[in-house]
Structure formats: structure tokens, C-alpha cells
Amino acid sequence: MFLFCLLVCAVCITLNKSNQLQNPEVDTPLGKILGKTVFFCNTPVKTFQGIPFAKPPVGDLRFRKPSPVESWKEPLLAKSLPPGCIQHSSNPFPWLDNLPNKTIDCLYLNIWAPIHTTIDSKKAVMFWMHGGGFRIGSSRLDFYDGRVLAALGDVIVVTTNYRLAVEGFLHFGTEEAPGNMALYDVLEALKWVKSNIRFFGGNENSITFFGQSSGAITAGMFMVSPLARGLFARAILQSGSPTNLDAEDNDRDLKLSQEVAKAVGCASKHSSKNNPDEVVRCLRGKDALELAKTLGKINDNPQRGFYPKFGDEILPVNARQAFILGNFGNFDILIGSNHNEGSILITKAMKNVFGFFGEKNPAINKTFGKHVIKKNFKDFPDTIVDYYLGNVDEDARDIVLYQVQTASGDYARVCPSVYLAESVAKKGNRVYFYYFVHRPSPTPWAPWMGVAHFDETPFAFGYPLRYPKNYTNAELLLSERMINVWTNFAKSGAPPLCESWPLYSKEHYFLRFKTDGESTGIGPHLNNCDFFRPYFGF
């Protein structure tokens, strides 16, 4: 009888463990959370999707800073990805959320963890903020599925939503619409992770903030923000840096807010100044998609759209100036850019000439190249024309096209990343700079557009490994190596290739990521970035 009881107990324990593997659950101070198990190859990963980190920003909470989420009594079912935040774009970016059911009630995050993690596991945590020009994007896009990073890298991955465009940046200088709500959303998500990730097996003192494009810009801003102090230990910045010049017009959000309010009948010439709260109350009665589309009619260029402003609690100073002066926290960083960062910038700005995906394959001469540069650089076009095209022949069309896109990429993405890397290294922190030079097999962009913005992101998340039929074997290995680098950096602040990957210092060493193996170089684009230094102040 005793042996029979032991056998029954063993079976019960086995069944309970099996159920835990298939239906993981976590007890947190906010309440119980029920997740599910997913697989990468044959490796199980537990995931908890659609966890609220703030109260829904609806009704009177719309356009306000986020409020912390309240606890729940019944177990929270967290088995499906949350809806994306309201967004609109006339451009078919690969990172646009085209899925249905987008809403303003979108402040949710998702977690992936190795299957056997417990409260004592203390795994490194990788907190992801998607890009999209602060205007589009979503944590539910398949590119950002965290299972491969969790399975191969033995880390915990968190992805989050945040409000976009009008919903995330409406600014009238009052509590009703203070601006920068998107940054406060990300801050609230980070606070939630800091307070709760240990219950999922994570180490709250080993959080790496990683992001691409506007996500990388925000990671850099949070290195400066006093409110983010202590919330993360390291940062990975992919193709984005707050040391760009986009923040120089600090009144841009206010101007755009006034234009949107007038366009939908909520503001007159004087009401937005004299009665801003009344204007906001009117805007709360408007459909969010209507406001997003209205913004698109006013301005469909993210480079001239809503952008984080400085001068409030979360960003008291211009982040670029803070990095110039060394006024930022001590963080080890992994930072880098892609070989053809500017190609998308020029096709987006001149779709009628290039086609959005570059499909018109234009052969532009030097005269027209000057026109493209002047359209993209209204502040100081003559000097850029002279530098990038001065020694180019009129009909050297391939060279003209390359120089035009290089100018755009250097100005917007490559050189700001170089300047930030220099500032962080100068302060004595570890900096590793990468340069992604592989053009993916599946790509919507025309061949002349090269290795475009965002091309590295699927590789860093292991997307090719989940869809191997779409990629070459060499690309699968490249993705594995990048995951190894990203996750090891999250764990220790150094990549596994540290001996062959020198620190970024005054020698400006970087590592090229490519399918035939990595190699070191110096740069990137140092001469071009030296040309831009006077304009950026570095």
C-alpha cells in the first residue's frame, strides 16, 4: 500500500510538472498570470502575452501620462499577443502594424522565458522597444517574437507597446496633454519589469534596454533621463541615436498638436493657447484613427512628425547636449548601423522619382542629385552638395545615387551613432560598435538600396531560424552569431567575440556582420562624420 501511494504521488508530481510546462503560471504581487508554452525547434519556451502595465489610456486618461496598473483578483489569461496601438501611414513599411483590432487601449507587454526558469533563476533580461519613427509599429509583429532569443540565448525577453503619434505626443503644456506620453509609457513598462520580472525568473538588476530606430533613440534618451535611473544596466542601440538634430525644434509637437486640433474642428486661432484643456476635451471625443489620418494629411514624413521634446521631468535637457557634456549615466553599450541607412530615407521622401521600394531604379545625374540633397537637407544643403558631390562627374549616375543615399544615412543615423559611441567611450564605459553589411535574401527593397534600415533586426531576433526556407544556410548561421553576441552582451556587458572585437575608443574599431564571417574595421564613415561635426557640436 505504501509503495502504491508513492507511485500515485510520483504520477501526480509528473502530471503537475507536465501541466506547468504546457500551461505556465506565475504569481506576482498584482495577481496570478497564466501563460502558454511555445516552441523553437524542439525547445519549449514559456510566454506570457498581453500583460497590462498601465491603466487603459481611455476616457479622461487619454493624452495623459500613464497610470500604474491595478491588481486583479482572477487569474490573468496572458496567452495571446495584445492589439497594436492606433497608427496610420500611407507608406507600406515592413514594420507597420497592418493587423486588425488596433486600439488606444494598447499598453501591454509580452514576456518569453526559458522553460525551466524559477524565481531563483536570475536570468538576464532584454527589454525591447520597437522602432517606427514614434508613429507606427507594434510589439505583436512577428519579427519581434522573443522565443529564439530566450531559447538559444538563455535570457528573458520583454517587448512592449507604447502610444504613437498624436496619442503619444499631443502637447499643450498641461496635465491634460503634457506631451511625451509615449516616453512615459515606456518608463512605466520598465518600472513594471523592474518590480515584477523576478517572479518570471529574471534578474531585475540585469536589464538591457535594446531598441531599433526610434526605439534606439529612446534607449539613448533614457541614458540621460533622471527618471530612468536604476531601471536598466546596459543598452543596445540599433540604427538610432538621440544625438541627431531632430530635437532642435522643441516647439514642433506643440505646433503639430495645434494643427491637428484645428483640422478636426477642436481649436480656433486662439483657443489652443487660451483654453488648451477645452481643446483636449474636444480631441478626446474624436476617433483615434481619424486623428492619425489627419496627421498624415498634414505631415506624412516621420522625420518632421512628432518627436520627444525636452524640458520636462523625463527629459529635462536636450539629449544631444547631454552627451556632448558627458551628463548621462554609466552604461556599457552595443551600438551600430547598417551599410545603406539612407536609401529608405530618399525613397520615402521622393516616391514619385524612386518608387517607395526603389522599384523605379532611377539613374540620376549630378544635377538631379543636388536637387535630392537640397530637398532632404533644407538647413545646410550647399555644403553637403559640395562635400558629397563636388568631385563627382555629371553622368556618373551610380556614384551620384550612392553618394546621395550615403549623405542621408550619415546625417540621420550613422554619424549620430558614432558621436554617441565616442561620448560613452570617453566616459570610460565599454562600447562595442557593429556594422551590418549583409543584404537579406528576402527583401522588399530594390537592389540599389543595399543593406537598408531595419535589415539587421530580424537577424538579431532569430527570425531566419524560424523561417529557414526563406534564407540561406549562411544567413541562418549569421543570425545565430548575432543572437550569441546580443544575449552575451545582455548577460555580461561584453560580446563573446571580445578578443577579436576591440572596444570602440579613439581608434574607432567596429565589427562587420556578414555571412562569410565577421571582420574588424575602423569607422564607419569617419571622414564623413568629421565633416558633420560642426553642425552637431561634437
N, C-alpha and C positions, 0 to 999 in steps of 0.2 A: 504493500500500500504506500509506503514511504517513497519507494522508487517511482511508483506511478505518479505521485504528487510532484516529485522533482521533474519528471518528464513533462507533465502538464505545465508547470511553471516555465520550463525551458521553451516550450512551444509558444506560450503566451508572450514571453520576452522577445522571442524571434519575430512573432507576428507584430508586436508593438514596434520593434525596430524597423521592420519592413514597412509598416504604415507610416512611421516617421520619415522614412526615406521617400516614400511616394507622396505624402501629404505633410510636409514640414510645417511646424508651427513654432512661434516664438512668443514668449511672454515679455511684454515691455511695461514700463510704468503707465503708458497710455492705454494699454489693453492687449489682449491676445491678437496675434496676426497669423492668418492661415495662408500658406503659400502653396507652391507646387514644385514638382521635380521636372527638369528638362534635361536633355542630353546633348553632349557634344561627342560625336562618335559613340563610344560605349561608356563615356564618363558622365555620371549623373551630377547635376548642379542644381541646388535649390534656389528658387527665385521667389521674390515677394514683389508683386507689381501693383501699382496704383495705390500706394500708401499716402494718405494726405499729410502734408507737413504744415499746412496753414488752413485757416478757415476759408471757405469759398469766397472769393472776392466779388460778391454779387450784392445787389441792393445798395445800401448805404456804405458797404465796404468796397464797392467798386471804385477804382482810381486811388484808393488809399494804400498806405503801407500794409503789408500782410499782418494778420493777427495770428498768434500761435494756435495750433490746432488743439481742440479739447479732447479729453479722454473719451473712450467709448466703452459701453458695458458688454455688448455682444461681440463675439469674435469677428474681426475684420477679415473679410474674404479678399485676399490680395493675389488673385490668380490670373488677371488679365491686364494688359497694358492700358494706361489711362488715356482719355481723349487728349488730343493736342489742343494747344491754345489757339484762339482765333487768329487767323492770318490771311493775307491775300497778297498775291504778286502776279503780274502779267507775264513774268519770266519763268519758264519751266525748269528752275534749278533742281538738280537731283536731291537736294536737301530740303526742298519744300514739302510740307506735310499735305499731301493731296487726299489723304484718307478722310472718310466722313466723320460726323459727330464731333467736330471741334466746338469748343465752348469756352466761356470765360471762367467756368469752374474747372480749372485745369492744374491747380497747384498740388501735384502729386509727384512722388519719386518711386524709383524701382531699384531693387537690390538683387544681385546674384552672388552666391557664396558657394565655396566648395562644400560638397555634400556632408562631410563629417565635422564641420565646424560646430563648436560649442561656445558657451560664454567665456571659456578659458582659452580659446584658440589664439586670440590676439593677432589676427591676420592684418596685414597692411590693407588700407582702404584706398580705392581710387574713385574720386568724385568727379563725374563728367558733366560739363556744361556744353551743350551743342552750339554750333555757330548758326549764321543766317542773317548777319547784319542787324541784329536786335529786332528783326522784322518777321522772320519766318523760321521754321524748324520745329522739331519736336523730339522728345525722348523716346517716343514709340517707333521711330523709324528703324527699320531692320538693320541698318548699318551699325546701330548703337547697341545691339544685343550684347550683353556682357558675359554670356556663358563661356566663350572661348578664353577670354582673359582670366575668368575665375578658374576654369578647368586646367589650363596649361600654366598659368602664372601663379596659382595658389594664392589669389588675392580676393578681396571683396570689392565688387564694382557697384557703384551707385550712379544712376542717371536721373536727371531732374528736368522738370518743366519750369518755365518762368513766363510771365506775361510779356507780350510782344507789342512793339509799335505804340499805337495810341493807348492801349490798355496798360502797357508797361511804362510809358514815359510821359503821359499827359501832365502838363506842368503849368500851374497858375500861381505857384508860390504860396499855397495854403495847405492846411491839413487835408482838405478835401481832394486835392490833386497836387501833391508835393513834388512830383517828378521822381525819376529814378526808382519807381516801384519795382521794375524788373531786377535791379541790383538787390533791393531789399528782399525780393522773393528768393534769390539765390542765397543770400545771407541767412534767411530763415531756414532754408533747406540744409545749409551747412550746420547751423545750430542744432537742427533735429538730428543730423548724423552724429555730431559730436556727443549728443546726450544719449543716443539710443543704439549706436552701431555695435556696442559691446555685446548687446543681447543677441546679435546675429553672428557673433564670433569675431568682430572687428576690433582693432586697436584704435581707440579714439585719439591717441597721441601720434598715430602714424597715418595721417590722411594726406593724400596727394590730390591737389586740385588740378585737373587737366581739362583742357578745352581747345577747340579749334576756332579760328577766325574770331568772331565776337566773343566766343567762349574763352579763347586765349587772352583777348583784350581784358575781359573781366577778371581772369585769374591774376593778371598783372596789376589791375586796379586794386584787387583785394590784398596784394602785397603792400600796398600803400595805406589801405583803409584801417583806421584805428578800431573800427567795429569788428573787423575780421581777425583781429589779433588773437592768436592762440587757437584758431579754428582749423588750421591746416599747417602741415610741416614742410611740404615741398610743392613744386608746381611744374607742370608740363605745358608749354605754350606752343601750339601748332599753328603756324601761319597767321599770327596775330600778336600785336603788342600795343599797349596803351601809350607808347612813346610816339605814336603817329600824330598828325596835325588835325585830326578830326574834331578834337575837343576845343579848338581855338575859338570857335563861335559859340560861346557858352549861353547865348540867348536863343540858339536855334530851336530848342524844344519848346520854349515859350512862343516863339513866332509860329511854329508849326501847329501848336495847340490852338492858337488864336485863329489860324486859317481854317483848320478843321471845324472848329466851333461855328465860325461864320458860314462855312459851306453847307452845314446841316441845319442852319437856322437857329442856333443856340446863342449867338453873340452878334451884337451890333458893333459899331466902330468903338464905342466907349464902354460897353457892358463888361467886356472881359477884363478891363482894368478897374472899373468901379465896383462891379458886383461879380467877382470871379466865382464865388460859391454858387450863385444862382446859375451861372453858365454851366458849372459842373453838374448841378442837379438836373439841368436840361439834358446834358450829354448822357447821364445815367439812364435816361428814358429812351435813348437811341440804341438800335441794334448794333452789336459789336462788329459784325461783318460789314454793315453799312459804313461804319466809321473807318474800318480798314480799307474798304474800297475807295472811300472819299480821299483818304491819304494817298492812295495810289494815283488818283486823278490829279491831285495837287503836286505830288512828287513821287515818282516810282523808282528813284535812284537811292538805294540804301546808303551810299556814300554821302548823300545830302539829306538823309532822313533823321529820325530820332536817334539820339546818341547820348550816353551818360554825361550828365553835367556835373561840374564840380562846384563846391561851395556849400554843401550840406554835411550832415553828420557822417554819412558813409563814405564820402569822397570830399574832404574839406579843401583839398588843393588839386590843381591840375597835375594829373599823374605823370605827365611828361616832365614837368618841372621838378617833381619829387625825385624822379630817377636821375635827373641832371645833378641835383643837390645831394643825392645819397640818402634822402629821407624815406626809407622804406625798410620793411622788416628783413631779418636774415633768413633767406630761403635758398636751398640748393634748387637749381632749375635745369630742366631739359628743354631746349628751345630749338626751333628750326623753321625752315621754309621749303617750298618746292621750286623746281627749276624754272617753271614758267608761270609764276604767280600773277603776272599782269595780263595774261591772254584773256581771261574771263572778264576782266575789267573793261577792256576795249570793245569786246563783242557786245557786252551789255550796254555800254554807252552809245554804240553806233550799230544797232542791229540791222538797220537798213543797208548798211555798207557790208558788214561782215557776216550777217546772219547770227542768231544768238549762239548757235553751236559752232560757228565758224564755217558753216557749210557753203557759204558763197566764195570761200577761198580767194580773197581779193589779192590782186597783185598791185600794191600801191607804190607809187613813186615817192621821191623825197618831198616834193611839193605837197602831196596829199598827206604824207606822214607828218609834216609840220602842222597841218590842219588838225589831225587827230590829237597830237600833243597839246595844241592850244585849246582844244575842246575839253581835254581831261585835266589840264593844269592852268586854270584861269588866273591863279595868283602870280605865277612867275614863269610864263611859257617860253619867253625868248631865250633865257639862259639854258633851259632844258633842251630846247631845239638845238642850240649851238653845241651843247655838250654831247648829246646822243646822236645827232645827225650831221654835225659840222663837217666831218671828214668822209661822209658817205656820198657816193655818186648818185646823181639824179635817178638813174634807172636801175640801181642795184636793189631791186624790189624785195628780194628775200631778206637782205640785210636791213632794209628800212623797216619791214614788218617785225623782224626780231628786235630791233632797237626800240621801236615804239612800245611793244609789249614789255620789254625789259625796263624801260623808263617807268611805266605804270607800276610794275611789280616792285621795283626798287623803292619807289616813293611810298607806296601804300603798305608794303608788307616786309620785304627783305631788310631794308635798312633800319626801320624801327625795331626789328628783332635784333639786329646787330647792335644797335645802341643800347638796348635794354641788357643784352648779354654782357656788353662791356661794363655797364654800370654795376651789375650784380657781381661780376668777377672782381672788379676794382675794390669792392667792399670786403673781399676775402671769402666769398661763398663759392661753392663748387658750381660750375656752369659747363654743361655739355651741349654742343651745338651740332644739329644734324642738317643734312641737305638731301632731300628726297629727289632722285633723278630718274626714277623708273616710270615710264608711261604704261598704265594698266592695259591688259588685253581687252576687257570690256570697258569702253569709254564712249560717252556721247559726243565728245569734243573732236573737232576736225584735227587731222594730223599736225597741221602747222601750229596748233595751240599747245602742243608738247605735254609736259607734266604739269597739269593745271592745279589750281587751288582746290583743296579737298581731296586730291588723289591719294594722299597718304593715309587718310582716316580709315577707310575700310581695311587696309593692311594692319593698322595698329589694333583694330578690334577683332581681327581674325575672320573677317567676312569671307575672304577667298577660301578659307579652310572649311567653311560651312557650305560653300557652293563650288567645290573643286572642279566641276566640269567646265566652269566658265573661265578657268585660269590655267596657266601652265604650271608644271611641277616646280619650276624655278620661282614662280610667284608664290606658291604655297610655302616654299622654304623661306622666302623673303618675309612673308607675314609671320612665320614662326619666330624668326630672328628679331623682328620688331617687337613682338609680344614679349620676348625674353628681355629685351632692353627696357621697354616701358615698365614692366612689372618689377624687374630687379631694381630699377631706379626708385620705384614707389616703396620698395622694401628697405633700401639702404642709402639712397641718395647717390648711387653710382651704378652705371650700367655694367653688365658682366664683361664687357669688352674694354674695361677701363685702362688696361695696359696698352692696348692698341688704339685707344681713343683718348688723346690728350685733353686735359682740361682747356676750356676756352679762356685764354688770357690775352696778354698783349700780342702774342703770336697769332691769335685768331685761328686756332685749329678747329676744323669741323670734320664730321664723318659723313661720307656719301652713302646713302642707302640705295642699292641697286641689286638686280637679280644675280649678277655674276660675282657677288661678294662685295664687302664694304672696303672703302679706302679713305685715307685721310687727305685733307686738303687745307688750304689757307684761304679764309674769306668768310662767307661768299661775297663777291662783288665789292671788295673793299674800296677800289678806286671810285666806283660809283657812289658808295656811301660817304666817302670823303668829300665828294662833290656836294652832296646834300647837307653835310654837317652844319654849315652856317644857317641854313633855313630851319633846322631842327634844334639848334642850340647846343649840340653835343661836341 
